[in-house]
Amino acid sequence: MGYAVVFGEALVDLLDTERDGERVYRQAIGGGPLNVAVGVTRLGGAAQFVGSLGDDVLGGRIRGFLTDVGVGLAGAVTVPASTALAVVTYDGPEPDFRFYGEPPSYSLLGADELDLALLEGADVLYCGSVVLVQPRTLAAARRAWSLAAGLRVFDPNVRPHLLDGPAALEGLREVVAEFAAGAHLVKLSTADAALLYPREPVEGVAAYLRELGAATVVVTLGA
């Protein structure tokens, strides 16, 4: 049976909600790439999650959750860091994500720690999200991308609060173009498109990524 490798972040979301008239945070295991790996297994596929996990209780819960749902962890490493938290609030069409934890537990997998055989044997490599703005994990993502023999799926999943000014945004725009150029499938949201390419219609953004080399571009339109 073939399998997909999902490279990216796993963390704990603190979801803003209300209970008994008080504002509370509901804890949930999350991270866009982690959700993809879980989705693959729930649809009957096989997935391996590749990333770095904290060495605390929350990191253990993430490992336990992934194991319980059938996601493989052969390419995951445990690092000496507290599990990153994402505080999620809802006040508009897109949820607002604020990240806490320094260094982020998801940012500590280096290129030399990749399981090369796992990557080279995968039918699909999914990559993207917040690991792209961390130098160490970006280097690992680039190496994984270069080794992928099967389908390459790319999802920028941009989180604007992790971008420190115009220079960081321009740097991410260049990374997105780099990965899109070698992708069989790019999954983009309208929020991603608006942040990366302001004032450009989303159809134009999709066409631009196709011109760079992406075989297929899918744009999600919110709800």
Secondary structure in CASP SS format (residue, H / E / C, confidence):
PFRMAT SS
TARGET T0000
AUTHOR 0000-0000-0000
METHOD secondary structure of the structure
MODEL  1
M C 1.00
G C 1.00
Y C 1.00
A E 1.00
V E 1.00
V E 1.00
F E 1.00
G C 1.00
E C 1.00
A C 1.00
L E 1.00
V E 1.00
D E 1.00
L E 1.00
L E 1.00
D E 1.00
T E 1.00
E E 1.00
R E 1.00
D C 1.00
G C 1.00
E E 1.00
R E 1.00
V E 1.00
Y E 1.00
R E 1.00
Q E 1.00
A E 1.00
I E 1.00
G E 1.00
G C 1.00
G H 1.00
P H 1.00
L H 1.00
N H 1.00
V H 1.00
A H 1.00
V H 1.00
G H 1.00
V H 1.00
T H 1.00
R H 1.00
L C 1.00
G C 1.00
G C 1.00
A C 1.00
A E 1.00
Q E 1.00
F E 1.00
V E 1.00
G C 1.00
S E 1.00
L E 1.00
G E 1.00
D C 1.00
D C 1.00
V H 1.00
L H 1.00
G H 1.00
G H 1.00
R H 1.00
I H 1.00
R H 1.00
G H 1.00
F H 1.00
L H 1.00
T H 1.00
D H 1.00
V H 1.00
G C 1.00
V C 1.00
G E 1.00
L C 1.00
A C 1.00
G C 1.00
A C 1.00
V E 1.00
T E 1.00
V E 1.00
P C 1.00
A C 1.00
S C 1.00
T C 1.00
A C 1.00
L E 1.00
A E 1.00
V E 1.00
V E 1.00
T E 1.00
Y C 1.00
D C 1.00
G C 1.00
P C 1.00
E C 1.00
P C 1.00
D E 1.00
F E 1.00
R E 1.00
F E 1.00
Y E 1.00
G C 1.00
E C 1.00
P C 1.00
P C 1.00
S H 1.00
Y H 1.00
S H 1.00
L C 1.00
L C 1.00
G C 1.00
A H 1.00
D H 1.00
E H 1.00
L C 1.00
D C 1.00
L H 1.00
A H 1.00
L H 1.00
L H 1.00
E H 1.00
G C 1.00
A C 1.00
D C 1.00
V E 1.00
L E 1.00
Y E 1.00
C E 1.00
G E 1.00
S H 1.00
V H 1.00
V H 1.00
L H 1.00
V H 1.00
Q C 1.00
P H 1.00
R H 1.00
T H 1.00
L H 1.00
A H 1.00
A H 1.00
A H 1.00
R H 1.00
R H 1.00
A H 1.00
W H 1.00
S H 1.00
L H 1.00
A C 1.00
A C 1.00
G C 1.00
L E 1.00
R E 1.00
V E 1.00
F E 1.00
D E 1.00
P C 1.00
N C 1.00
V C 1.00
R C 1.00
P H 1.00
H H 1.00
L H 1.00
L C 1.00
D C 1.00
G C 1.00
P H 1.00
A H 1.00
A H 1.00
L H 1.00
E H 1.00
G H 1.00
L H 1.00
R H 1.00
E H 1.00
V H 1.00
V H 1.00
A H 1.00
E H 1.00
F H 1.00
A H 1.00
A H 1.00
G C 1.00
A C 1.00
H C 1.00
L E 1.00
V E 1.00
K E 1.00
L E 1.00
S E 1.00
T H 1.00
A H 1.00
D H 1.00
A H 1.00
A H 1.00
L H 1.00
L H 1.00
Y C 1.00
P C 1.00
R C 1.00
E C 1.00
P C 1.00
V H 1.00
E H 1.00
G H 1.00
V H 1.00
A H 1.00
A H 1.00
Y H 1.00
L H 1.00
R H 1.00
E H 1.00
L H 1.00
G C 1.00
A C 1.00
A C 1.00
T E 1.00
V E 1.00
V E 1.00
V E 1.00
T E 1.00
L C 1.00
G C 1.00
A C 1.00
END
